[in-house]
């Protein structure tokens, strides 16, 4: 008998929303429940993806080129990492996925949504995350959090207006698909955030 398909969780939010802080908690919690858990990130997750990540975070490029490279890294990750893990019954947690492209390259940089939708269908087919956790926080709070972070990458150096557009893009995606995309009030204490996460992961 083949293994039951695993679950695919994605974690989203603007830079500084605090999502990465809670990924390890999600992994630990799911492992404690007996699941095999695989962590990955976008762009990245494969040798090719990590090479593309370095380019995307450092090299200036137009928005369409940026979008195509994001989907190229995503394709490699799906084929090499995500699909095989789900097939063997593992739970996959991805730090960002296609919602990020609609928010950053779409809402943030103006790439047409119909272009993104074509690429989404081409690369993913019918695959969508079983659950997306959208860490939502006021842009000013997120920017303040980033001040004490490492040297900012190309995206983190964008201005507040850009991140306002990205946040709005995320919230628009969530409004269109509220069963999949669950909004996490990321400005609360870590304990309160984890209590929200506990509710969401217990219902998939």
MARBA-3410 file (N, C-alpha, C, O; in Angstrom, 1 decimal):
204
0.9,-1.2,0.0,0.0,0.0,0.0,0.9,1.3,0.0,1.8,1.3,0.8 ~ 0.6,2.2,-0.9,1.4,3.4,-0.9,1.0,4.3,0.3,0.0,4.2,0.8 ~ 2.0,5.2,0.6,1.8,6.1,1.8,0.8,7.1,1.4,0.7,7.6,0.3 ~ 0.0,7.6,2.4,-0.9,8.6,2.2,-0.2,9.9,1.9,0.9,10.1,2.4 ~ -0.8,10.7,1.0,-0.1,12.0,0.7,0.1,12.8,1.9,-0.8,12.9,2.8
1.3,13.5,2.0,1.5,14.4,3.1,0.8,15.7,2.9,-0.1,15.8,2.1 ~ 1.1,16.6,3.8,0.4,17.9,3.8,1.5,19.0,3.4,2.6,18.9,3.8 ~ 1.0,20.0,2.7,1.8,21.1,2.2,1.4,22.4,2.9,0.3,22.9,2.6 ~ 2.3,22.9,3.7,2.1,24.2,4.5,3.0,25.2,3.9,4.2,25.0,3.7 ~ 2.5,26.4,3.7,3.4,27.5,3.3,3.2,28.7,4.3,2.1,28.8,4.9
4.3,29.4,4.5,4.3,30.5,5.5,4.7,31.8,4.7,5.7,31.8,4.0 ~ 3.8,32.8,4.8,3.9,34.0,4.0,3.9,35.3,4.9,3.6,35.2,6.1 ~ 4.2,36.4,4.3,4.2,37.7,5.0,5.3,38.6,4.5,6.2,38.2,3.9 ~ 5.1,39.9,4.7,6.1,40.9,4.3,7.4,40.7,5.1,7.3,40.1,6.2 ~ 8.5,41.2,4.6,9.7,41.1,5.3,9.6,41.8,6.7,9.1,43.0,6.7
10.0,41.2,7.7,9.8,41.7,9.1,8.5,41.3,9.8,8.3,41.8,10.9 ~ 7.7,40.5,9.1,6.5,40.0,9.8,6.7,39.0,10.9,5.8,38.8,11.7 ~ 7.9,38.4,10.9,8.2,37.5,12.0,7.9,36.1,11.7,8.0,35.2,12.6 ~ 7.6,35.7,10.5,7.2,34.4,10.1,8.3,33.4,10.4,8.1,32.3,10.9 ~ 9.6,33.7,10.0,10.7,32.8,10.1,10.9,32.4,11.6,11.4,31.3,11.8
10.6,33.3,12.5,10.8,33.0,13.9,9.9,31.8,14.4,10.3,31.0,15.2 ~ 8.8,31.5,13.7,7.9,30.5,14.1,7.9,29.2,13.3,7.2,28.2,13.6 ~ 8.7,29.2,12.2,8.9,28.0,11.4,9.4,26.9,12.2,9.0,25.7,12.1 ~ 10.4,27.1,13.1,11.0,26.1,13.9,10.0,25.5,14.9,10.0,24.3,15.2 ~ 9.1,26.4,15.4,8.1,25.9,16.3,7.1,25.0,15.6,6.7,24.0,16.1
6.7,25.4,14.3,5.8,24.6,13.5,6.5,23.2,13.3,5.8,22.1,13.4 ~ 7.8,23.2,12.9,8.4,21.9,12.7,8.5,21.0,13.9,8.1,19.9,13.8 ~ 8.8,21.6,15.0,8.9,20.9,16.3,7.5,20.3,16.7,7.4,19.1,17.1 ~ 6.5,21.1,16.5,5.2,20.7,16.9,4.7,19.5,16.0,4.1,18.6,16.5 ~ 4.9,19.6,14.7,4.4,18.6,13.8,5.2,17.3,14.0,4.7,16.2,13.9
6.5,17.4,14.3,7.4,16.2,14.5,6.9,15.5,15.8,6.8,14.3,15.9 ~ 6.5,16.3,16.8,6.0,15.7,18.1,4.7,14.9,17.9,4.4,14.1,18.7 ~ 4.0,15.2,16.8,2.8,14.5,16.5,3.0,13.3,15.6,2.1,12.7,15.1 ~ 4.3,13.0,15.3,4.7,11.8,14.6,4.8,12.0,13.1,4.9,11.0,12.4 ~ 4.9,13.2,12.6,5.0,13.5,11.2,6.5,13.6,10.8,7.3,14.1,11.5
6.8,13.1,9.6,8.1,13.5,9.0,7.9,14.9,8.4,6.9,15.2,7.8 ~ 8.8,15.8,8.7,8.6,17.2,8.3,9.9,17.6,7.5,11.0,17.4,7.9 ~ 9.6,18.2,6.4,10.7,18.8,5.5,10.5,20.3,5.4,9.4,20.8,5.1 ~ 11.6,21.0,5.7,11.6,22.4,5.6,12.2,22.9,4.3,13.3,22.3,3.9 ~ 11.7,23.8,3.7,12.3,24.4,2.5,12.0,25.9,2.4,11.2,26.4,3.2
12.6,26.6,1.5,12.3,28.0,1.4,12.4,28.4,-0.1,12.9,27.7,-1.0 ~ 11.8,29.6,-0.3,11.8,30.2,-1.7,12.3,31.6,-1.6,12.1,32.4,-0.7 ~ 13.1,32.0,-2.7,13.6,31.0,-3.6,14.7,30.2,-2.9,15.4,30.7,-2.0 ~ 14.9,29.0,-3.4,15.9,28.1,-2.8,15.4,26.7,-2.7,14.6,26.3,-3.5 ~ 16.0,25.9,-1.7,15.5,24.6,-1.5,16.2,23.5,-2.3,16.2,22.3,-2.0
16.9,23.9,-3.4,17.7,23.0,-4.2,19.0,23.7,-4.6,19.1,24.9,-4.3 ~ 19.9,23.0,-5.1,21.2,23.6,-5.5,21.0,24.8,-6.5,21.5,25.8,-6.4 ~ 20.1,24.5,-7.5,19.8,25.5,-8.5,19.1,26.7,-7.9,19.3,27.8,-8.1 ~ 18.1,26.3,-7.0,17.3,27.3,-6.4,18.1,28.3,-5.5,17.9,29.5,-5.4 ~ 19.1,27.7,-4.8,19.9,28.5,-3.9,20.8,29.5,-4.8,21.1,30.6,-4.4
21.3,29.0,-5.9,22.1,29.8,-6.8,21.2,31.0,-7.4,21.6,32.1,-7.4 ~ 19.9,30.7,-7.7,19.0,31.7,-8.2,18.7,32.7,-7.1,18.5,33.9,-7.3 ~ 18.6,32.2,-5.8,18.3,33.0,-4.7,19.4,34.1,-4.5,19.1,35.3,-4.3 ~ 20.7,33.7,-4.7,21.7,34.7,-4.6,21.6,35.8,-5.6,21.8,37.0,-5.3 ~ 21.2,35.4,-6.8,21.0,36.4,-7.9,19.8,37.3,-7.6,19.9,38.5,-7.7
18.7,36.7,-7.2,17.5,37.4,-6.9,17.6,38.4,-5.8,17.0,39.5,-5.8 ~ 18.4,38.1,-4.7,18.5,38.9,-3.6,19.5,40.0,-3.7,19.6,40.9,-2.9 ~ 20.4,39.9,-4.7,21.5,40.8,-4.8,21.6,41.6,-6.1,21.9,42.8,-6.1 ~ 21.2,41.0,-7.3,21.4,41.6,-8.6,20.2,42.4,-9.0,19.1,41.9,-8.9 ~ 20.4,43.7,-9.5,19.3,44.4,-10.0,18.7,43.8,-11.3,19.5,43.3,-12.1
17.4,43.8,-11.5,16.8,43.2,-12.6,15.4,43.7,-12.8,14.8,44.2,-11.8 ~ 14.8,43.6,-14.0,13.4,44.1,-14.1,12.5,43.1,-13.5,12.8,42.0,-13.3 ~ 11.2,43.5,-13.3,10.3,42.7,-12.6,9.9,41.4,-13.3,9.6,40.4,-12.7 ~ 9.8,41.5,-14.7,9.5,40.3,-15.4,10.6,39.2,-15.3,10.3,38.0,-15.1 ~ 11.8,39.6,-15.4,13.0,38.7,-15.2,12.9,38.1,-13.8,13.1,36.9,-13.6
12.7,39.0,-12.8,12.6,38.5,-11.4,11.5,37.5,-11.3,11.7,36.4,-10.6 ~ 10.4,37.7,-11.9,9.3,36.8,-11.8,9.6,35.4,-12.4,9.3,34.4,-11.8 ~ 10.2,35.4,-13.6,10.6,34.2,-14.3,11.6,33.4,-13.5,11.5,32.2,-13.4 ~ 12.5,34.1,-12.9,13.5,33.4,-12.1,12.9,32.8,-10.8,13.2,31.7,-10.4 ~ 11.9,33.5,-10.2,11.2,32.9,-9.1,10.5,31.6,-9.5,10.6,30.6,-8.7
9.8,31.6,-10.6,9.1,30.4,-11.0,10.1,29.3,-11.4,9.8,28.1,-11.3 ~ 11.2,29.7,-12.0,12.2,28.6,-12.3,12.7,27.9,-11.0,12.9,26.7,-11.0 ~ 13.0,28.7,-10.0,13.4,28.1,-8.7,12.3,27.3,-8.1,12.6,26.2,-7.5 ~ 11.1,27.7,-8.3,9.9,27.0,-7.8,9.7,25.7,-8.5,9.5,24.6,-7.9 ~ 9.9,25.7,-9.8,9.8,24.5,-10.6,10.8,23.4,-10.1,10.5,22.3,-9.9
12.1,23.9,-9.9,13.1,22.9,-9.5,12.8,22.4,-8.1,12.9,21.2,-7.8 ~ 12.3,23.2,-7.2,11.9,22.8,-5.9,10.8,21.8,-5.9,10.8,20.8,-5.1 ~ 9.8,22.1,-6.7,8.6,21.1,-6.8,9.0,19.8,-7.2,8.6,18.7,-6.7 ~ 9.9,19.7,-8.3,10.3,18.5,-8.9,11.2,17.7,-8.0,11.1,16.5,-7.8 ~ 12.2,18.4,-7.4,13.3,17.7,-6.7,12.9,17.5,-5.2,13.4,16.6,-4.6
12.1,18.4,-4.6,12.0,18.4,-3.1,10.5,18.2,-2.7,10.2,17.2,-2.0 ~ 9.6,19.1,-3.1,8.3,19.1,-2.6,7.5,17.9,-3.0,6.9,17.2,-2.1 ~ 7.4,17.7,-4.3,6.5,16.6,-4.8,6.9,15.2,-4.2,6.1,14.4,-3.8 ~ 8.3,14.9,-4.3,8.7,13.6,-3.7,8.4,13.4,-2.2,8.0,12.4,-1.7 ~ 8.5,14.5,-1.5,8.3,14.5,0.0,6.8,14.3,0.3,6.4,13.4,1.1
5.9,15.0,-0.5,4.5,14.8,-0.3,4.1,13.4,-0.7,3.2,12.8,0.0 ~ 4.7,12.8,-1.7,4.3,11.5,-2.2,4.6,10.4,-1.2,3.9,9.4,-1.1 ~ 5.7,10.6,-0.4,6.0,9.6,0.6,5.3,9.9,2.0,5.6,9.2,2.9 ~ 4.5,10.9,2.0,3.7,11.1,3.2,4.2,12.2,4.2,3.7,12.4,5.3 ~ 5.3,12.9,3.8,5.9,13.9,4.6,5.0,15.2,4.6,4.3,15.4,3.7
5.2,15.9,5.7,4.6,17.3,5.7,5.7,18.3,5.3,6.8,18.3,5.9 ~ 5.4,19.1,4.3,6.4,20.1,3.8,6.0,21.4,4.3,4.8,21.9,4.2 ~ 6.9,22.2,4.9,6.7,23.6,5.3,7.6,24.4,4.4,8.9,24.3,4.4 ~ 7.1,25.3,3.6,7.8,26.1,2.7,7.7,27.6,3.2,6.6,28.1,3.3 ~ 8.9,28.2,3.4,9.0,29.6,3.8,8.8,30.4,2.5,9.8,30.6,1.8
7.6,30.7,2.1,7.2,31.4,0.9,6.9,30.4,-0.2,7.5,29.3,-0.3 ~ 5.9,30.8,-1.0,5.5,30.0,-2.2,4.9,31.0,-3.2,5.2,32.2,-3.2 ~ 4.0,30.6,-4.0,3.4,31.4,-5.1,2.7,32.6,-4.6,2.7,33.6,-5.3 ~ 2.1,32.6,-3.5,1.4,33.8,-3.0,2.4,34.9,-2.8,2.0,36.1,-3.1 ~ 3.6,34.6,-2.5,4.6,35.7,-2.4,4.9,36.3,-3.8,5.1,37.6,-3.8
4.8,35.6,-4.9,5.0,36.1,-6.2,3.9,37.1,-6.6,4.1,38.1,-7.1 ~ 2.7,36.7,-6.2,1.5,37.5,-6.5,1.6,38.8,-5.7,1.2,39.9,-6.1 ~ 2.1,38.7,-4.4,2.2,39.9,-3.6,3.4,40.8,-3.9,3.2,42.0,-4.1 ~ 4.6,40.2,-4.1,5.8,41.0,-4.3,5.9,41.5,-5.8,6.0,42.7,-6.0 ~ 5.9,40.5,-6.7,6.1,40.9,-8.1,4.8,41.4,-8.7,4.9,42.3,-9.6
3.7,40.9,-8.2,2.4,41.4,-8.8,2.0,42.7,-8.1,2.1,43.8,-8.8 ~ 1.5,42.7,-6.9,1.1,43.9,-6.2,2.2,44.9,-6.0,2.0,46.1,-6.2 ~ 3.4,44.4,-5.6,4.5,45.3,-5.3,5.1,45.9,-6.5,5.4,47.1,-6.5 ~ 5.3,45.1,-7.6,6.1,45.7,-8.7,5.3,45.8,-10.0,5.8,46.2,-11.0 ~ 4.0,45.4,-10.0,3.1,45.7,-11.1,3.1,44.6,-12.2,2.6,44.9,-13.3
3.7,43.4,-12.0,3.5,42.4,-13.0,2.1,42.0,-13.1,1.4,41.7,-12.1 ~ 1.6,41.9,-14.3,0.1,41.6,-14.5,-0.3,40.3,-13.9,0.4,39.3,-14.0 ~ -1.4,40.2,-13.2,-1.9,39.0,-12.6,-2.2,37.9,-13.6,-2.0,36.7,-13.2 ~ -2.6,38.2,-14.8,-2.8,37.1,-15.7,-1.6,36.5,-16.1,-1.6,35.2,-16.4 ~ -0.5,37.2,-16.2,0.8,36.6,-16.5,1.2,35.6,-15.3,1.6,34.5,-15.6
1.0,36.1,-14.1,1.4,35.2,-13.0,0.5,34.0,-12.9,1.0,32.9,-12.6 ~ -0.8,34.1,-13.3,-1.7,33.0,-13.2,-1.3,31.9,-14.3,-1.4,30.7,-14.0 ~ -0.8,32.4,-15.4,-0.4,31.4,-16.5,0.8,30.6,-15.9,0.9,29.4,-16.1 ~ 1.8,31.3,-15.4,3.0,30.7,-14.8,2.6,29.7,-13.7,3.2,28.7,-13.6 ~ 1.7,30.2,-12.8,1.3,29.3,-11.7,0.7,28.0,-12.2,1.0,26.9,-11.7
-0.2,28.1,-13.2,-0.8,26.9,-13.8,0.3,26.0,-14.4,0.3,24.7,-14.3 ~ 1.2,26.6,-15.2,2.2,25.9,-15.9,3.1,25.1,-14.9,3.4,23.9,-15.1 ~ 3.6,25.8,-13.9,4.5,25.2,-12.9,3.9,24.2,-11.9,4.4,23.2,-11.6 ~ 2.7,24.6,-11.4,2.1,23.9,-10.3,1.0,22.9,-10.8,0.6,22.0,-10.1 ~ 0.4,23.1,-11.9,-0.8,22.3,-12.3,-1.9,22.6,-11.3,-2.3,23.8,-11.0
-2.4,21.6,-10.7,-3.5,21.7,-9.7,-3.0,21.8,-8.3,-3.8,22.0,-7.3 ~ -1.7,21.7,-8.1,-1.1,21.7,-6.7,-1.3,23.1,-6.1,-0.8,24.1,-6.6 ~ -1.9,23.1,-4.9,-1.9,24.3,-4.0,-1.6,23.9,-2.6,-1.8,22.7,-2.3 ~ -1.1,24.8,-1.8,-0.8,24.4,-0.4,-2.1,24.0,0.3,-3.2,24.5,0.0 ~ -2.0,23.0,1.2,-3.2,22.6,2.0,-3.5,23.7,3.0,-4.7,23.9,3.4
-2.5,24.5,3.5,-2.7,25.6,4.4,-1.6,26.6,4.2,-0.4,26.3,4.1 ~ -2.0,27.9,4.1,-1.1,29.0,4.1,-1.3,29.8,5.3,-2.4,30.3,5.5 ~ -0.2,30.1,6.0,-0.2,30.9,7.2,0.3,32.3,6.8,1.5,32.4,6.6 ~ -0.5,33.3,6.8,-0.1,34.6,6.4,0.1,35.4,7.6,-0.8,35.8,8.3 ~ 1.4,35.7,7.9,1.7,36.5,9.1,1.6,38.0,8.7,2.3,38.5,7.8
0.6,38.6,9.3,0.2,40.0,8.9,0.6,40.9,10.0,0.3,40.7,11.2 ~ 1.3,42.0,9.7,1.7,43.0,10.7,1.7,44.4,10.0,1.9,44.5,8.8 ~ 1.6,45.4,10.8,1.7,46.8,10.2,3.1,47.0,9.6,4.1,46.5,10.2 ~ 3.1,47.7,8.5,4.4,47.8,7.8,5.4,48.6,8.6,6.6,48.2,8.6 ~ 4.9,49.6,9.4,5.9,50.3,10.3,6.5,49.4,11.3,7.7,49.5,11.6
5.7,48.5,11.9,6.3,47.5,12.8,7.3,46.6,12.2,8.4,46.3,12.7 ~ 7.0,46.1,11.0,7.9,45.2,10.2,9.2,45.9,9.9,10.2,45.4,10.0 ~ 9.1,47.2,9.5,10.3,48.0,9.1,11.2,48.2,10.4,12.4,48.1,10.3 ~ 10.5,48.4,11.5,11.3,48.6,12.7,12.0,47.3,13.1,13.2,47.3,13.6 ~ 11.4,46.2,12.9,12.0,44.9,13.2,13.2,44.7,12.4,14.2,44.0,12.8
13.2,45.1,11.1,14.3,44.9,10.2,15.5,45.7,10.5,16.6,45.4,10.0 ~ 15.4,46.8,11.3,16.5,47.7,11.5,17.6,47.0,12.2,18.8,47.3,11.9 ~ 17.3,46.0,13.1,18.4,45.3,13.8,18.8,44.0,13.2,19.5,43.2,13.8 ~ 18.3,43.8,11.9,18.6,42.5,11.3,19.9,42.6,10.6,20.6,43.6,10.7 ~ 20.3,41.5,9.9,21.6,41.5,9.1,21.5,42.6,8.0,20.5,43.3,7.9
22.6,42.7,7.3,22.6,43.6,6.1,21.4,43.3,5.2,21.2,42.1,4.8 ~ 20.6,44.3,4.9,19.3,44.0,4.2,19.6,43.6,2.7,20.6,44.1,2.1 ~ 18.8,42.7,2.2,18.9,42.3,0.8,18.2,43.3,-0.1,17.7,44.3,0.4 ~ 18.2,43.0,-1.4,17.6,43.9,-2.4,16.1,44.2,-2.1,15.7,45.3,-2.3 ~ 15.4,43.2,-1.7,14.0,43.4,-1.4,13.7,44.2,-0.1,12.9,45.1,0.0
14.5,43.8,0.9,14.4,44.5,2.2,14.7,46.0,2.1,14.3,46.8,3.0 ~ 15.5,46.4,1.1,15.8,47.8,0.9,14.7,48.6,0.3,14.8,49.8,0.1 ~ 13.7,47.9,-0.2,12.5,48.7,-0.8,11.9,49.6,0.3,12.0,49.4,1.5 ~ 11.2,50.6,-0.2,10.6,51.6,0.7,9.3,51.1,1.3,8.7,50.1,0.9 ~ 8.8,51.9,2.2,7.5,51.6,2.9,6.3,51.4,2.0,5.5,50.6,2.2
6.3,52.3,0.9,5.2,52.2,0.0,5.1,50.9,-0.7,4.0,50.4,-1.0 ~ 6.3,50.4,-1.1,6.3,49.1,-1.7,5.7,48.0,-0.8,4.9,47.2,-1.2 ~ 6.1,48.0,0.5,5.6,47.0,1.4,4.2,47.2,1.7,3.5,46.2,2.0 ~ 3.7,48.4,1.6,2.2,48.6,1.8,1.5,47.9,0.6,0.4,47.3,0.8 ~ 2.0,48.0,-0.6,1.4,47.3,-1.7,1.5,45.8,-1.6,0.5,45.1,-1.9
2.6,45.3,-1.1,2.8,43.9,-0.9,1.8,43.4,0.1,1.2,42.3,-0.1 ~ 1.7,44.1,1.2,0.8,43.7,2.3,-0.7,43.6,1.7,-1.4,42.7,2.0 ~ -1.0,44.7,1.0,-2.4,44.7,0.4,-2.6,43.5,-0.6,-3.7,43.0,-0.6 ~ -1.6,43.2,-1.3,-1.7,42.1,-2.2,-1.9,40.8,-1.5,-2.7,39.9,-1.9 ~ -1.2,40.6,-0.4,-1.4,39.4,0.4,-2.8,39.3,0.9,-3.4,38.3,0.9
-3.3,40.4,1.5,-4.6,40.4,2.1,-5.7,40.2,1.0,-6.7,39.6,1.3 ~ -5.4,40.7,-0.2,-6.4,40.4,-1.3,-6.4,38.9,-1.6,-7.5,38.4,-1.9 ~ -5.3,38.3,-1.7,-5.2,36.9,-1.9,-6.0,36.1,-0.8,-6.7,35.2,-1.1 ~ -5.8,36.5,0.4,-6.4,35.9,1.5,-7.9,36.0,1.4,-8.7,35.1,1.7 ~ -8.4,37.2,1.0,-9.8,37.4,0.9,-10.5,36.5,-0.2,-11.6,36.1,-0.1
-9.7,36.2,-1.2,-10.2,35.4,-2.3,-10.2,33.9,-1.9,-10.9,33.1,-2.5 ~ -9.3,33.5,-1.0,-9.2,32.1,-0.7,-9.1,31.9,0.9,-8.1,31.4,1.3 ~ -10.1,32.3,1.6,-10.0,32.3,3.1,-9.9,30.9,3.7,-9.5,30.8,4.8 ~ -10.4,29.9,3.0,-10.2,28.5,3.5,-8.8,28.0,3.6,-8.4,27.3,4.5 ~ -8.0,28.4,2.6,-6.6,28.0,2.5,-5.7,29.0,3.2,-4.8,28.6,4.0
-5.9,30.3,3.0,-5.0,31.3,3.6,-5.6,31.8,4.9,-6.6,32.5,4.9 ~ -4.9,31.5,6.0,-5.3,31.9,7.3,-4.4,33.1,7.8,-3.2,32.9,7.8 ~ -5.0,34.1,8.2,-4.3,35.3,8.7,-3.9,35.2,10.1,-4.7,34.9,11.0 ~ -2.6,35.3,10.4,-2.0,35.3,11.7,-1.7,36.7,12.1,-0.9,37.4,11.5 ~ -2.2,37.1,13.3,-1.9,38.5,13.8,-0.5,38.5,14.4,-0.3,38.1,15.5
0.4,38.8,13.5,1.8,38.7,13.8,2.4,39.8,14.7,3.6,39.7,15.1 ~ 1.6,40.8,15.1,2.1,41.8,16.0,1.9,41.5,17.4,2.3,42.2,18.3 ~ 1.3,40.3,17.7,1.0,39.9,19.1,2.3,39.2,19.7,3.3,39.1,19.0 ~ 2.2,38.8,20.9,3.3,38.1,21.6,3.5,36.8,20.9,2.6,36.2,20.3 ~ 4.8,36.2,21.0,5.0,34.9,20.5,4.1,33.9,20.9,3.7,33.0,20.2
3.7,33.9,22.2,2.8,32.9,22.8,1.4,33.0,22.1,0.8,32.0,21.8 ~ 0.9,34.3,21.9,-0.4,34.4,21.2,-0.3,34.0,19.8,-1.2,33.4,19.2 ~ 0.8,34.3,19.1,1.0,33.8,17.7,0.9,32.3,17.6,0.3,31.8,16.8 ~ 1.6,31.7,18.5,1.7,30.2,18.5,0.3,29.6,18.8,0.0,28.5,18.3 ~ -0.5,30.3,19.7,-1.8,29.8,19.9,-2.7,29.8,18.7,-3.5,29.0,18.5
-2.5,30.9,17.9,-3.2,31.0,16.6,-2.8,29.8,15.7,-3.6,29.2,15.0 ~ -1.5,29.6,15.6,-0.9,28.6,14.7,-1.5,27.2,15.1,-1.8,26.4,14.3 ~ -1.6,27.0,16.4,-2.0,25.7,16.9,-3.5,25.4,16.4,-3.8,24.3,16.0 ~ -4.3,26.4,16.4,-5.7,26.2,16.0,-5.7,25.9,14.5,-6.4,25.0,14.1 ~ -4.9,26.6,13.7,-4.9,26.4,12.3,-4.3,25.0,11.8,-4.9,24.4,11.0
-3.2,24.6,12.4,-2.6,23.3,12.0,-3.4,22.2,12.5,-3.3,21.0,12.0 ~ -4.3,22.4,13.5,-5.1,21.3,14.1,-6.3,21.0,13.2,-7.0,20.0,13.4 ~ -6.5,21.9,12.2,-7.7,21.7,11.4,-7.4,21.3,10.0,-8.3,21.5,9.1 ~ -6.2,20.8,9.7,-6.0,20.4,8.3,-5.7,18.9,8.3,-5.5,18.3,7.2
END
